[in-house]
Amino acid sequence: MASPEDSGTPLPLSTPITNLSLLKFRKAMILMKEVAVDLERDGQSQMVKELEDAVVELLGTSEDCTQFSAAIQSVGNEHQPRPELTDFKKLFEDEVAKLKASSSFAPQSHPLLRQFREAVWNVHHAGQPMPGDEQEDIVMTSTQCNLLNITCPLSGRPVTELADPVRSVDCKHIYEKKAILHYIKSKHGRAQCPVAACPKILQAERVVCDALLQIEIDEMKSMSKQPGRTDVIEDFTELDDDDDEEEEDD
């Protein structure tokens, strides 16, 4: 019986475990924020600091998991069988290294950490800006999140309104799936990213709905609803609560 490698057909890889883990991650972040608020009310500042450190660690772990998942997906999609034995460990490590090198991830500026800090700050300073904050920083956090582009370059629709959003593994730009796949097909293998000034050549198998994309779009939706930072926190919590209720109904 021929092995999957002998057949020359890449195995389709799905990420249900990763998506489930990310759902648990979102719930954990909400719970940690709520616990921190209660501790701040009780004057337990040291325990609040320990929780904040745990949030930073959790964000880093989540980013690692996302990169590992993307690396496995990429290796599975791109591997071509050869006569010699394949060193999958090296392929995986090289892909992870490439993803890490191109990543702009910074836990200290992550929207979820900001929301955690704001929730704690607002216990005793509601309506007051946090120390060191400036309005331009608030606007950047509230409107950009981790998304490189806020509209699809092909359809012109905001990414928050896309029916089936996907993101390039290589340049991280976001598109409507149907539009970008049609665009790639029409270019016969030389489809340059349609975002202005982006030089990356797109491949259909490397334009995917990665594990964090929908979560980041949800963050942008909730943050754009209110101009005030206090409301941003409330909206994001309400969004997750709604998601949980929908999951239970399913």
Summary of the structure (lengths in Angstrom):
residues: 250
radius of gyration: 20.5
end to end distance: 40.1
largest distance: 68.4
contacts: 673
relative contact order: 0.11
helix: 62%
strand: 6%
